[in-house]
Amino acid sequence: MKESFVSQEQNDELVKEVFIILGYCVITLIIVLLLLWGYNTSDNNKFLFIMIYSTIIMLYCIIVISLIVMDKKNYDFTSYSIIFGTTIFTIFMTFIIAIFSVYKYLNLPSLKQSNTEQIIDYTYK
């Protein structure tokens, strides 16, 4: 009886899949840590969280568009147009939300108040 061993191609595929899964795990941990950092950084507002979340969504949409454009031949015209159009719309909306969050974060009264010295009136009225 002949024993069957794993071929070099099967070994290479297995190693490739293990590294892909480990890469996804590392990316997931980085995203979760970024979101937790953005959420816990500021107590009064969550604009940093919104900026980080919007950036992640924009990067995801850019990846989706690149994959859709590379595999255009696998889609019919209607599905290609729907996926491409909604992804472009999502990119523009998240960009607008991120810019709005940056604007709101930079114009917070708490940031302006921390730069100036507070005058406390201790007189009893």
N, CA, C and O atoms as CSV, one atom per row, in Angstrom:
chain,resi,resn,atom,element,x,y,z
A,1,MET,N,N,0.835,-1.169,0.000
A,1,MET,CA,C,0.000,0.000,0.000
A,1,MET,C,C,0.893,1.249,0.000
A,1,MET,O,O,1.834,1.357,0.786
A,2,LYS,N,N,0.583,2.158,-0.874
A,2,LYS,CA,C,1.385,3.357,-1.029
A,2,LYS,C,C,0.804,4.489,-0.202
A,2,LYS,O,O,-0.396,4.760,-0.257
A,3,GLU,N,N,1.656,5.143,0.561
A,3,GLU,CA,C,1.196,6.280,1.363
A,3,GLU,C,C,1.160,7.536,0.496
A,3,GLU,O,O,2.040,7.771,-0.333
A,4,SER,N,N,0.126,8.324,0.711
A,4,SER,CA,C,0.048,9.565,-0.055
A,4,SER,C,C,0.483,10.722,0.835
A,4,SER,O,O,-0.021,10.904,1.943
A,5,PHE,N,N,1.414,11.483,0.328
A,5,PHE,CA,C,1.909,12.644,1.050
A,5,PHE,C,C,1.331,13.907,0.424
A,5,PHE,O,O,0.772,13.885,-0.672
A,6,VAL,N,N,1.480,14.984,1.141
A,6,VAL,CA,C,1.002,16.261,0.639
A,6,VAL,C,C,1.975,16.756,-0.424
A,6,VAL,O,O,3.191,16.761,-0.233
A,7,SER,N,N,1.405,17.168,-1.539
A,7,SER,CA,C,2.260,17.674,-2.606
A,7,SER,C,C,2.729,19.088,-2.282
A,7,SER,O,O,2.219,19.729,-1.363
A,8,GLN,N,N,3.696,19.559,-3.040
A,8,GLN,CA,C,4.235,20.898,-2.832
A,8,GLN,C,C,3.179,21.968,-3.117
A,8,GLN,O,O,3.137,22.988,-2.429
A,9,GLU,N,N,2.336,21.753,-4.112
A,9,GLU,CA,C,1.283,22.712,-4.433
A,9,GLU,C,C,0.254,22.811,-3.314
A,9,GLU,O,O,-0.189,23.907,-2.970
A,10,GLN,N,N,-0.130,21.663,-2.743
A,10,GLN,CA,C,-1.081,21.670,-1.633
A,10,GLN,C,C,-0.479,22.347,-0.406
A,10,GLN,O,O,-1.171,23.073,0.308
A,11,ASN,N,N,0.795,22.111,-0.163
A,11,ASN,CA,C,1.484,22.741,0.955
A,11,ASN,C,C,1.533,24.263,0.759
A,11,ASN,O,O,1.280,25.023,1.693
A,12,ASP,N,N,1.856,24.689,-0.443
A,12,ASP,CA,C,1.913,26.127,-0.724
A,12,ASP,C,C,0.543,26.780,-0.563
A,12,ASP,O,O,0.446,27.889,-0.038
A,13,GLU,N,N,-0.500,26.115,-1.002
A,13,GLU,CA,C,-1.863,26.652,-0.847
A,13,GLU,C,C,-2.253,26.770,0.617
A,13,GLU,O,O,-2.860,27.760,1.027
A,14,LEU,N,N,-1.906,25.763,1.401
A,14,LEU,CA,C,-2.225,25.781,2.823
A,14,LEU,C,C,-1.486,26.912,3.543
A,14,LEU,O,O,-2.075,27.620,4.360
A,15,VAL,N,N,-0.215,27.078,3.241
A,15,VAL,CA,C,0.565,28.150,3.854
A,15,VAL,C,C,0.005,29.510,3.440
A,15,VAL,O,O,-0.088,30.420,4.264
A,16,LYS,N,N,-0.364,29.649,2.177
A,16,LYS,CA,C,-0.940,30.898,1.680
A,16,LYS,C,C,-2.243,31.227,2.400
A,16,LYS,O,O,-2.459,32.375,2.787
A,17,GLU,N,N,-3.102,30.251,2.584
A,17,GLU,CA,C,-4.369,30.473,3.268
A,17,GLU,C,C,-4.156,30.835,4.741
A,17,GLU,O,O,-4.866,31.685,5.278
A,18,VAL,N,N,-3.178,30.192,5.395
A,18,VAL,CA,C,-2.894,30.506,6.799
A,18,VAL,C,C,-2.417,31.951,6.930
A,18,VAL,O,O,-2.855,32.665,7.832
A,19,PHE,N,N,-1.524,32.391,6.039
A,19,PHE,CA,C,-1.038,33.772,6.105
A,19,PHE,C,C,-2.126,34.785,5.761
A,19,PHE,O,O,-2.147,35.880,6.323
A,20,ILE,N,N,-3.018,34.439,4.858
A,20,ILE,CA,C,-4.137,35.331,4.539
A,20,ILE,C,C,-5.047,35.483,5.755
A,20,ILE,O,O,-5.474,36.593,6.075
A,21,ILE,N,N,-5.344,34.380,6.431
A,21,ILE,CA,C,-6.197,34.439,7.621
A,21,ILE,C,C,-5.528,35.234,8.738
A,21,ILE,O,O,-6.185,36.025,9.414
A,22,LEU,N,N,-4.229,35.029,8.935
A,22,LEU,CA,C,-3.499,35.808,9.944
A,22,LEU,C,C,-3.481,37.291,9.589
A,22,LEU,O,O,-3.590,38.138,10.476
A,23,GLY,N,N,-3.346,37.613,8.320
A,23,GLY,CA,C,-3.384,39.004,7.883
A,23,GLY,C,C,-4.735,39.642,8.155
A,23,GLY,O,O,-4.806,40.785,8.607
A,24,TYR,N,N,-5.813,38.904,7.879
A,24,TYR,CA,C,-7.156,39.418,8.176
A,24,TYR,C,C,-7.343,39.638,9.673
A,24,TYR,O,O,-7.965,40.617,10.086
A,25,CYS,N,N,-6.810,38.735,10.480
A,25,CYS,CA,C,-6.920,38.893,11.937
A,25,CYS,C,C,-6.175,40.137,12.411
A,25,CYS,O,O,-6.682,40.871,13.259
A,26,VAL,N,N,-4.992,40.382,11.882
A,26,VAL,CA,C,-4.218,41.564,12.266
A,26,VAL,C,C,-4.931,42.837,11.824
A,26,VAL,O,O,-5.005,43.797,12.590
A,27,ILE,N,N,-5.451,42.859,10.616
A,27,ILE,CA,C,-6.190,44.035,10.129
A,27,ILE,C,C,-7.430,44.277,10.976
A,27,ILE,O,O,-7.756,45.424,11.282
A,28,THR,N,N,-8.121,43.219,11.355
A,28,THR,CA,C,-9.306,43.367,12.200
A,28,THR,C,C,-8.942,43.935,13.563
A,28,THR,O,O,-9.641,44.808,14.077
A,29,LEU,N,N,-7.862,43.452,14.149
A,29,LEU,CA,C,-7.418,43.990,15.441
A,29,LEU,C,C,-7.039,45.468,15.340
A,29,LEU,O,O,-7.367,46.256,16.227
A,30,ILE,N,N,-6.360,45.836,14.277
A,30,ILE,CA,C,-5.982,47.242,14.089
A,30,ILE,C,C,-7.216,48.111,13.956
A,30,ILE,O,O,-7.277,49.186,14.553
A,31,ILE,N,N,-8.204,47.670,13.184
A,31,ILE,CA,C,-9.430,48.449,13.003
A,31,ILE,C,C,-10.179,48.587,14.324
A,31,ILE,O,O,-10.646,49.674,14.664
A,32,VAL,N,N,-10.294,47.504,15.057
A,32,VAL,CA,C,-11.003,47.562,16.339
A,32,VAL,C,C,-10.279,48.477,17.322
A,32,VAL,O,O,-10.926,49.254,18.025
A,33,LEU,N,N,-8.957,48.401,17.384
A,33,LEU,CA,C,-8.203,49.270,18.279
A,33,LEU,C,C,-8.323,50.739,17.875
A,33,LEU,O,O,-8.421,51.609,18.739
A,34,LEU,N,N,-8.317,51.021,16.582
A,34,LEU,CA,C,-8.518,52.395,16.125
A,34,LEU,C,C,-9.896,52.921,16.506
A,34,LEU,O,O,-10.031,54.060,16.954
A,35,LEU,N,N,-10.911,52.092,16.328
A,35,LEU,CA,C,-12.264,52.526,16.680
A,35,LEU,C,C,-12.412,52.719,18.188
A,35,LEU,O,O,-13.040,53.683,18.627
A,36,LEU,N,N,-11.845,51.820,18.978
A,36,LEU,CA,C,-11.897,51.995,20.435
A,36,LEU,C,C,-11.145,53.243,20.871
A,36,LEU,O,O,-11.605,53.976,21.747
A,37,TRP,N,N,-9.994,53.485,20.265
A,37,TRP,CA,C,-9.222,54.678,20.597
A,37,TRP,C,C,-10.003,55.939,20.242
A,37,TRP,O,O,-10.053,56.884,21.029
A,38,GLY,N,N,-10.611,55.953,19.057
A,38,GLY,CA,C,-11.391,57.116,18.652
A,38,GLY,C,C,-12.620,57.328,19.521
A,38,GLY,O,O,-13.014,58.468,19.766
A,39,TYR,N,N,-13.218,56.269,19.980
A,39,TYR,CA,C,-14.412,56.386,20.810
A,39,TYR,C,C,-14.072,56.820,22.233
A,39,TYR,O,O,-14.807,57.608,22.827
A,40,ASN,N,N,-12.988,56.328,22.778
A,40,ASN,CA,C,-12.637,56.608,24.171
A,40,ASN,C,C,-11.753,57.838,24.357
A,40,ASN,O,O,-11.525,58.252,25.494
A,41,THR,N,N,-11.253,58.427,23.290
A,41,THR,CA,C,-10.340,59.557,23.422
A,41,THR,C,C,-11.017,60.781,23.988
A,41,THR,O,O,-10.512,61.399,24.925
A,42,SER,N,N,-12.143,61.131,23.436
A,42,SER,CA,C,-12.794,62.364,23.893
A,42,SER,C,C,-14.112,62.011,24.578
A,42,SER,O,O,-14.895,61.200,24.083
A,43,ASP,N,N,-14.334,62.645,25.729
A,43,ASP,CA,C,-15.546,62.366,26.488
A,43,ASP,C,C,-16.737,63.179,26.003
A,43,ASP,O,O,-17.868,62.694,26.009
A,44,ASN,N,N,-16.487,64.408,25.585
A,44,ASN,CA,C,-17.592,65.295,25.232
A,44,ASN,C,C,-18.132,65.056,23.830
A,44,ASN,O,O,-19.312,65.302,23.580
A,45,ASN,N,N,-17.317,64.594,22.930
A,45,ASN,CA,C,-17.775,64.412,21.550
A,45,ASN,C,C,-17.231,63.121,20.983
A,45,ASN,O,O,-16.327,62.508,21.550
A,46,LYS,N,N,-17.776,62.728,19.890
A,46,LYS,CA,C,-17.352,61.498,19.233
A,46,LYS,C,C,-16.940,61.777,17.787
A,46,LYS,O,O,-17.079,60.913,16.922
A,47,PHE,N,N,-16.434,62.981,17.528
A,47,PHE,CA,C,-16.068,63.342,16.163
A,47,PHE,C,C,-14.836,62.579,15.684
A,47,PHE,O,O,-14.738,62.245,14.503
A,48,LEU,N,N,-13.895,62.300,16.587
A,48,LEU,CA,C,-12.729,61.510,16.201
A,48,LEU,C,C,-13.144,60.096,15.793
A,48,LEU,O,O,-12.613,59.543,14.830
A,49,PHE,N,N,-14.085,59.521,16.520
A,49,PHE,CA,C,-14.611,58.202,16.169
A,49,PHE,C,C,-15.265,58.230,14.796
A,49,PHE,O,O,-15.065,57.321,13.990
A,50,ILE,N,N,-16.041,59.264,14.530
A,50,ILE,CA,C,-16.716,59.385,13.232
A,50,ILE,C,C,-15.692,59.544,12.114
A,50,ILE,O,O,-15.869,58.983,11.033
A,51,MET,N,N,-14.625,60.299,12.360
A,51,MET,CA,C,-13.587,60.465,11.337
A,51,MET,C,C,-12.891,59.138,11.037
A,51,MET,O,O,-12.665,58.803,9.875
A,52,ILE,N,N,-12.554,58.389,12.078
A,52,ILE,CA,C,-11.887,57.092,11.875
A,52,ILE,C,C,-12.823,56.115,11.169
A,52,ILE,O,O,-12.406,55.400,10.257
A,53,TYR,N,N,-14.070,56.086,11.585
A,53,TYR,CA,C,-15.050,55.191,10.977
A,53,TYR,C,C,-15.265,55.539,9.504
A,53,TYR,O,O,-15.352,54.648,8.659
A,54,SER,N,N,-15.349,56.825,9.199
A,54,SER,CA,C,-15.531,57.260,7.813
A,54,SER,C,C,-14.319,56.887,6.966
A,54,SER,O,O,-14.470,56.484,5.812
A,55,THR,N,N,-13.132,57.015,7.522
A,55,THR,CA,C,-11.924,56.651,6.777
A,55,THR,C,C,-11.905,55.161,6.460
A,55,THR,O,O,-11.533,54.762,5.356
A,56,ILE,N,N,-12.302,54.347,7.418
A,56,ILE,CA,C,-12.342,52.899,7.189
A,56,ILE,C,C,-13.367,52.556,6.113
A,56,ILE,O,O,-13.107,51.710,5.258
A,57,ILE,N,N,-14.523,53.201,6.149
A,57,ILE,CA,C,-15.549,52.949,5.140
A,57,ILE,C,C,-15.065,53.379,3.757
A,57,ILE,O,O,-15.296,52.678,2.772
A,58,MET,N,N,-14.393,54.532,3.679
A,58,MET,CA,C,-13.880,54.985,2.379
A,58,MET,C,C,-12.829,54.023,1.835
A,58,MET,O,O,-12.834,53.716,0.643
A,59,LEU,N,N,-11.937,53.547,2.683
A,59,LEU,CA,C,-10.939,52.571,2.219
A,59,LEU,C,C,-11.592,51.282,1.740
A,59,LEU,O,O,-11.176,50.704,0.736
A,60,TYR,N,N,-12.612,50.837,2.459
A,60,TYR,CA,C,-13.334,49.634,2.042
A,60,TYR,C,C,-14.011,49.842,0.689
A,60,TYR,O,O,-13.962,48.965,-0.173
A,61,CYS,N,N,-14.640,50.996,0.505
A,61,CYS,CA,C,-15.310,51.276,-0.767
A,61,CYS,C,C,-14.319,51.366,-1.921
A,61,CYS,O,O,-14.623,50.932,-3.033
A,62,ILE,N,N,-13.143,51.921,-1.671
A,62,ILE,CA,C,-12.121,51.987,-2.718
A,62,ILE,C,C,-11.673,50.581,-3.108
A,62,ILE,O,O,-11.449,50.305,-4.286
A,63,ILE,N,N,-11.544,49.697,-2.130
A,63,ILE,CA,C,-11.181,48.312,-2.428
A,63,ILE,C,C,-12.287,47.631,-3.230
A,63,ILE,O,O,-12.003,46.899,-4.178
A,64,VAL,N,N,-13.547,47.868,-2.856
A,64,VAL,CA,C,-14.667,47.269,-3.587
A,64,VAL,C,C,-14.688,47.765,-5.030
A,64,VAL,O,O,-14.882,46.974,-5.953
A,65,ILE,N,N,-14.492,49.062,-5.231
A,65,ILE,CA,C,-14.497,49.593,-6.601
A,65,ILE,C,C,-13.360,48.995,-7.417
A,65,ILE,O,O,-13.556,48.638,-8.579
A,66,SER,N,N,-12.191,48.880,-6.834
A,66,SER,CA,C,-11.077,48.318,-7.591
A,66,SER,C,C,-11.336,46.862,-7.960
A,66,SER,O,O,-10.995,46.433,-9.062
A,67,LEU,N,N,-11.935,46.101,-7.050
A,67,LEU,CA,C,-12.256,44.702,-7.374
A,67,LEU,C,C,-13.350,44.604,-8.435
A,67,LEU,O,O,-13.294,43.736,-9.307
A,68,ILE,N,N,-14.339,45.487,-8.365
A,68,ILE,CA,C,-15.417,45.472,-9.349
A,68,ILE,C,C,-14.888,45.850,-10.731
A,68,ILE,O,O,-15.261,45.234,-11.729
A,69,VAL,N,N,-14.024,46.857,-10.791
A,69,VAL,CA,C,-13.487,47.281,-12.080
A,69,VAL,C,C,-12.579,46.208,-12.670
A,69,VAL,O,O,-12.585,45.998,-13.883
A,70,MET,N,N,-11.793,45.523,-11.828
A,70,MET,CA,C,-10.917,44.471,-12.342
A,70,MET,C,C,-11.710,43.272,-12.862
A,70,MET,O,O,-11.286,42.624,-13.819
A,71,ASP,N,N,-12.855,42.969,-12.244
A,71,ASP,CA,C,-13.671,41.827,-12.666
A,71,ASP,C,C,-14.934,42.275,-13.387
A,71,ASP,O,O,-15.999,41.685,-13.204
A,72,LYS,N,N,-14.821,43.302,-14.192
A,72,LYS,CA,C,-15.984,43.860,-14.875
A,72,LYS,C,C,-16.658,42.834,-15.783
A,72,LYS,O,O,-17.877,42.859,-15.947
A,73,LYS,N,N,-15.883,41.946,-16.365
A,73,LYS,CA,C,-16.448,40.971,-17.304
A,73,LYS,C,C,-17.356,39.951,-16.622
A,73,LYS,O,O,-18.152,39.292,-17.290
A,74,ASN,N,N,-17.246,39.813,-15.287
A,74,ASN,CA,C,-18.079,38.856,-14.560
A,74,ASN,C,C,-19.467,39.399,-14.224
A,74,ASN,O,O,-20.321,38.653,-13.743
A,75,TYR,N,N,-19.703,40.691,-14.473
A,75,TYR,CA,C,-20.972,41.323,-14.123
A,75,TYR,C,C,-21.701,41.747,-15.378
A,75,TYR,O,O,-21.087,42.117,-16.379
A,76,ASP,N,N,-23.038,41.685,-15.309
A,76,ASP,CA,C,-23.806,42.285,-16.393
A,76,ASP,C,C,-23.879,43.794,-16.154
A,76,ASP,O,O,-23.479,44.279,-15.096
A,77,PHE,N,N,-24.388,44.527,-17.135
A,77,PHE,CA,C,-24.356,45.989,-17.080
A,77,PHE,C,C,-25.152,46.536,-15.900
A,77,PHE,O,O,-24.716,47.485,-15.248
A,78,THR,N,N,-26.314,45.947,-15.620
A,78,THR,CA,C,-27.164,46.461,-14.546
A,78,THR,C,C,-26.508,46.283,-13.182
A,78,THR,O,O,-26.441,47.233,-12.402
A,79,SER,N,N,-26.031,45.094,-12.888
A,79,SER,CA,C,-25.414,44.866,-11.577
A,79,SER,C,C,-24.124,45.669,-11.426
A,79,SER,O,O,-23.829,46.178,-10.345
A,80,TYR,N,N,-23.354,45.783,-12.511
A,80,TYR,CA,C,-22.134,46.580,-12.468
A,80,TYR,C,C,-22.460,48.044,-12.181
A,80,TYR,O,O,-21.793,48.678,-11.364
A,81,SER,N,N,-23.478,48.579,-12.845
A,81,SER,CA,C,-23.859,49.983,-12.637
A,81,SER,C,C,-24.365,50.219,-11.222
A,81,SER,O,O,-24.043,51.238,-10.611
A,82,ILE,N,N,-25.149,49.292,-10.698
A,82,ILE,CA,C,-25.692,49.454,-9.337
A,82,ILE,C,C,-24.573,49.412,-8.307
A,82,ILE,O,O,-24.509,50.273,-7.430
A,83,ILE,N,N,-23.697,48.428,-8.399
A,83,ILE,CA,C,-22.608,48.303,-7.427
A,83,ILE,C,C,-21.656,49.491,-7.539
A,83,ILE,O,O,-21.260,50.064,-6.525
A,84,PHE,N,N,-21.291,49.859,-8.751
A,84,PHE,CA,C,-20.368,50.967,-8.958
A,84,PHE,C,C,-20.975,52.286,-8.482
A,84,PHE,O,O,-20.303,53.076,-7.819
A,85,GLY,N,N,-22.236,52.523,-8.818
A,85,GLY,CA,C,-22.896,53.773,-8.429
A,85,GLY,C,C,-23.082,53.909,-6.931
A,85,GLY,O,O,-22.818,54.971,-6.368
A,86,THR,N,N,-23.533,52.845,-6.275
A,86,THR,CA,C,-23.730,52.933,-4.825
A,86,THR,C,C,-22.408,53.066,-4.082
A,86,THR,O,O,-22.344,53.724,-3.044
A,87,THR,N,N,-21.364,52.452,-4.601
A,87,THR,CA,C,-20.063,52.576,-3.956
A,87,THR,C,C,-19.506,53.989,-4.106
A,87,THR,O,O,-18.950,54.536,-3.154
A,88,ILE,N,N,-19.647,54.582,-5.279
A,88,ILE,CA,C,-19.213,55.968,-5.470
A,88,ILE,C,C,-20.020,56.902,-4.578
A,88,ILE,O,O,-19.456,57.815,-3.974
A,89,PHE,N,N,-21.324,56.690,-4.487
A,89,PHE,CA,C,-22.173,57.502,-3.615
A,89,PHE,C,C,-21.730,57.369,-2.155
A,89,PHE,O,O,-21.674,58.363,-1.432
A,90,THR,N,N,-21.420,56.159,-1.725
A,90,THR,CA,C,-20.969,55.931,-0.351
A,90,THR,C,C,-19.639,56.630,-0.080
A,90,THR,O,O,-19.438,57.184,1.001
A,91,ILE,N,N,-18.741,56.607,-1.044
A,91,ILE,CA,C,-17.460,57.298,-0.875
A,91,ILE,C,C,-17.682,58.793,-0.686
A,91,ILE,O,O,-17.101,59.392,0.219
A,92,PHE,N,N,-18.514,59.407,-1.528
A,92,PHE,CA,C,-18.760,60.842,-1.406
A,92,PHE,C,C,-19.467,61.193,-0.101
A,92,PHE,O,O,-19.136,62.198,0.528
A,93,MET,N,N,-20.422,60.387,0.307
A,93,MET,CA,C,-21.133,60.676,1.556
A,93,MET,C,C,-20.213,60.547,2.767
A,93,MET,O,O,-20.258,61.389,3.664
A,94,THR,N,N,-19.391,59.520,2.807
A,94,THR,CA,C,-18.478,59.378,3.948
A,94,THR,C,C,-17.412,60.465,3.941
A,94,THR,O,O,-16.962,60.897,5.002
A,95,PHE,N,N,-17.003,60.915,2.752
A,95,PHE,CA,C,-16.052,62.020,2.680
A,95,PHE,C,C,-16.671,63.298,3.238
A,95,PHE,O,O,-16.017,64.033,3.979
A,96,ILE,N,N,-17.916,63.564,2.890
A,96,ILE,CA,C,-18.608,64.748,3.407
A,96,ILE,C,C,-18.776,64.651,4.924
A,96,ILE,O,O,-18.565,65.633,5.635
A,97,ILE,N,N,-19.153,63.479,5.418
A,97,ILE,CA,C,-19.319,63.291,6.864
A,97,ILE,C,C,-17.981,63.462,7.585
A,97,ILE,O,O,-17.931,64.060,8.660
A,98,ALA,N,N,-16.900,62.945,7.003
A,98,ALA,CA,C,-15.583,63.084,7.627
A,98,ALA,C,C,-15.149,64.544,7.660
A,98,ALA,O,O,-14.624,65.002,8.675
A,99,ILE,N,N,-15.354,65.278,6.580
A,99,ILE,CA,C,-14.991,66.698,6.550
A,99,ILE,C,C,-15.829,67.480,7.553
A,99,ILE,O,O,-15.306,68.348,8.253
A,100,PHE,N,N,-17.110,67.184,7.630
A,100,PHE,CA,C,-17.985,67.845,8.602
A,100,PHE,C,C,-17.532,67.552,10.035
A,100,PHE,O,O,-17.557,68.439,10.888
A,101,SER,N,N,-17.124,66.325,10.296
A,101,SER,CA,C,-16.651,65.959,11.635
A,101,SER,C,C,-15.350,66.664,11.976
A,101,SER,O,O,-15.154,67.090,13.114
A,102,VAL,N,N,-14.461,66.790,11.001
A,102,VAL,CA,C,-13.214,67.527,11.238
A,102,VAL,C,C,-13.533,68.977,11.557
A,102,VAL,O,O,-12.953,69.552,12.479
A,103,TYR,N,N,-14.445,69.571,10.809
A,103,TYR,CA,C,-14.835,70.959,11.045
A,103,TYR,C,C,-15.451,71.128,12.438
A,103,TYR,O,O,-15.108,72.063,13.161
A,104,LYS,N,N,-16.351,70.231,12.807
A,104,LYS,CA,C,-16.981,70.315,14.127
A,104,LYS,C,C,-15.967,70.069,15.237
A,104,LYS,O,O,-16.030,70.712,16.285
A,105,TYR,N,N,-15.046,69.158,15.022
A,105,TYR,CA,C,-14.041,68.862,16.049
A,105,TYR,C,C,-13.112,70.056,16.266
A,105,TYR,O,O,-12.739,70.351,17.401
A,106,LEU,N,N,-12.743,70.734,15.201
A,106,LEU,CA,C,-11.828,71.862,15.326
A,106,LEU,C,C,-12.508,73.115,15.872
A,106,LEU,O,O,-11.821,74.016,16.352
A,107,ASN,N,N,-13.821,73.198,15.814
A,107,ASN,CA,C,-14.550,74.364,16.304
A,107,ASN,C,C,-15.270,74.109,17.616
A,107,ASN,O,O,-16.261,74.776,17.912
A,108,LEU,N,N,-14.798,73.165,18.399
A,108,LEU,CA,C,-15.436,72.868,19.675
A,108,LEU,C,C,-15.116,73.948,20.702
A,108,LEU,O,O,-13.984,74.429,20.758
A,109,PRO,N,N,-16.089,74.332,21.507
A,109,PRO,CA,C,-15.797,75.305,22.555
A,109,PRO,C,C,-14.832,74.767,23.605
A,109,PRO,O,O,-14.076,75.542,24.191
A,110,SER,N,N,-14.839,73.468,23.856
A,110,SER,CA,C,-13.934,72.907,24.872
A,110,SER,C,C,-12.479,73.039,24.451
A,110,SER,O,O,-11.607,73.223,25.300
A,111,LEU,N,N,-12.202,72.947,23.146
A,111,LEU,CA,C,-10.837,73.135,22.682
A,111,LEU,C,C,-10.406,74.589,22.827
A,111,LEU,O,O,-9.270,74.865,23.212
A,112,LYS,N,N,-11.292,75.505,22.525
A,112,LYS,CA,C,-10.970,76.924,22.640
A,112,LYS,C,C,-10.859,77.344,24.103
A,112,LYS,O,O,-10.043,78.198,24.450
A,113,GLN,N,N,-11.672,76.746,24.946
A,113,GLN,CA,C,-11.674,77.112,26.362
A,113,GLN,C,C,-10.410,76.625,27.056
A,113,GLN,O,O,-9.931,77.285,27.978
A,114,SER,N,N,-9.869,75.516,26.652
A,114,SER,CA,C,-8.673,74.991,27.303
A,114,SER,C,C,-7.447,75.847,27.001
A,114,SER,O,O,-6.491,75.855,27.777
A,115,ASN,N,N,-7.468,76.564,25.884
A,115,ASN,CA,C,-6.324,77.402,25.541
A,115,ASN,C,C,-6.297,78.707,26.337
A,115,ASN,O,O,-5.225,79.264,26.571
A,116,THR,N,N,-7.446,79.190,26.747
A,116,THR,CA,C,-7.498,80.441,27.495
A,116,THR,C,C,-7.597,80.142,28.975
A,116,THR,O,O,-8.095,79.089,29.374
A,117,GLU,N,N,-7.128,81.061,29.781
A,117,GLU,CA,C,-7.173,80.878,31.228
A,117,GLU,C,C,-8.559,81.215,31.732
A,117,GLU,O,O,-9.125,82.250,31.379
A,118,GLN,N,N,-9.106,80.332,32.563
A,118,GLN,CA,C,-10.433,80.568,33.113
A,118,GLN,C,C,-10.332,81.507,34.312
A,118,GLN,O,O,-9.429,81.392,35.140
A,119,ILE,N,N,-11.282,82.436,34.383
A,119,ILE,CA,C,-11.355,83.347,35.524
A,119,ILE,C,C,-12.516,82.890,36.370
A,119,ILE,O,O,-13.654,82.852,35.902
A,120,ILE,N,N,-12.237,82.538,37.625
A,120,ILE,CA,C,-13.275,82.044,38.529
A,120,ILE,C,C,-13.594,83.154,39.517
A,120,ILE,O,O,-12.703,83.721,40.150
A,121,ASP,N,N,-14.876,83.453,39.636
A,121,ASP,CA,C,-15.331,84.499,40.556
A,121,ASP,C,C,-15.789,83.813,41.840
A,121,ASP,O,O,-16.771,83.071,41.837
A,122,TYR,N,N,-15.069,84.068,42.942
A,122,TYR,CA,C,-15.390,83.428,44.216
A,122,TYR,C,C,-16.259,84.307,45.108
A,122,TYR,O,O,-16.469,83.972,46.274
A,123,THR,N,N,-16.757,85.394,44.602
A,123,THR,CA,C,-17.579,86.285,45.431
A,123,THR,C,C,-18.934,85.646,45.673
A,123,THR,O,O,-19.498,84.998,44.791
A,124,TYR,N,N,-19.447,85.838,46.876
A,124,TYR,CA,C,-20.735,85.280,47.251
A,124,TYR,C,C,-21.829,86.271,46.871
A,124,TYR,O,O,-21.725,87.459,47.176
A,125,LYS,N,N,-22.831,85.809,46.235
A,125,LYS,CA,C,-23.929,86.674,45.792
A,125,LYS,C,C,-25.165,86.405,46.593
A,125,LYS,O,O,-26.197,87.036,46.368
